[in-house]
Amino acid sequence: MKPVSLRQRGVSIVTALFLVVVLTALAVAVMTFSTVQQSTVTLDLLGSRAYEAARAGVEYGLYQKQINGSCPASRSFVAGGTLSALTITVQCSVVSTPGMGSSLDQVTLTATACNIPLAGACPNAAVNSPDYVQRTVMVQF
């Protein structure tokens, strides 16, 4: 058996410490990536739901226009089912052409869905949150 020199005695502890530091850094990177991935998926799902809620708001406005003959200037309501975390604001404006009758009126329906409403209505320009999601759908006919 060869005697161990003084230079060789500390090599294994330095190597072990290096491996511990590298593995710890790798674990932290994986955890950070996983957390960012999870929040991205959650916001993407909420964005898709907000878009579908805004489309539902346009359908509501079209239904009101067809059944009642007029649509509300502005109405806000909370969606149901899987969209219950969202508030929908439907706005309707009618531009009449003088002397042409109501059949040539131009109707603009705008539906905005968001997850953090301001005073029960969307959009919320005052919100300063990375979790805020808003989608708008507009139809003219």
N, C-alpha and C positions, 0 to 999 in steps of 0.2 A: 504494500500500500504506500502510495506517495504522500508525503506531507503536503498540506494545503498552505499555500503562501498567503501572506497578508493581503495581497491584491485580489485574490479570488474569494475571500470570505464575504464581502459585501455585495457581490454581483447578484446573487439569488434574491436578496431582499430588494434591491433596486429593480430587478426584473419583475418581481411580484407587485411592487408598488405601481410600476408603470402599467401592468396589466389591469390592476384594480382601477386606476384612473381612467384608462381607455374604456373599460367595460362600463364604468359609471357614466361617462360621457355618452356612450352609445345608448344606454338605458334612458337617460334624460332626453336624448334626441328622439327616440322612439315614442316616449310618452308625450312629448310636445307635438309631434306629428299626429299622433292618435287623437289628441284633444282638438287640434285645429281641424282635422278631418271630420270629427263628430259635429263640431259647431257649424262647419260648412254644409254638411248634409242637412242639418236641422234648418238652417236658413234657406237652403234651396227648396226644401219641402214646403216651408212656410211661404216662400215666394210663389210656388206653383199653386198653393191653396189660395193665396191672395188674388192671383190672376183668375182663377176659376170663380172666386167670389165676385170679382169685378164683372166677369161675364154674366153671372147670375143677376147682378144689379142691372145690367143692360137689358136682359130678358124681362126683368120686372118692369122697367120703364117702357119697353115695347108693348108689354101686355097692358099696362095702364093706358097707354095711348090708343091701343086698338079697342079695348073694352069700354073705357070711359070717354074716349074721344079727346082726352087731354092728359097730359102727364104732369106730375107735381113739379113745381119749380125746384124744390130740393127736399129730399127725404133721406134720413139715415136710419139704419136698423142693423141689428146684430144677425149675422148669418147663423144657420142652424147646422146640426150634425157635426161633421169633421171640420167645418168652417166656422165653428162657434167662437173661435179665438179672434175673429175678424169682424170689423165694423165696415159696413158698406154705405156710402153716400152716393145717391143718384141725383143728378141735376139735369133738368130739362129746359131747353130754351127753344122758342119758336120764333122764327123770323117770317113775318107775313109780307107778301107782295101786294101792295095796294091795288085794288081793282081786279085782282086775279082770282079771288075766292080762296077758300081754305084748302082746296086740293093741291095748290102750289106752294103751301107753306113749307119752309125748310125747318126741320126739327133736328136738334142736336141733343143726343143723350150722352152724358158722361157719367160713368160709374167708377168710383175710386174705392178701393178696399185697402184697409191698413190694420195693423195689429195694435197700434197705440194711438187711439183717436184723441182729438183735442175737443173737449166739451161735447163728446158723443158724436163727432163728425170727422170725416177724413177730407183732405189730407191734413197732416199735422206738421206744419213748417217749424214749429218750436221745439220739436223733439231732437235730442242730441244723444242718440243711443245706437250702438252698432247692431242692436237686435231689431231695429225698426224696419219693417217691410211694408212697401206700398206698391200697388199696381193700379193702373188706370186703363180703362177701355172706353173708347168714344165711337159713337155711331151717328152718322148723318143720313137723313132720308128726307 
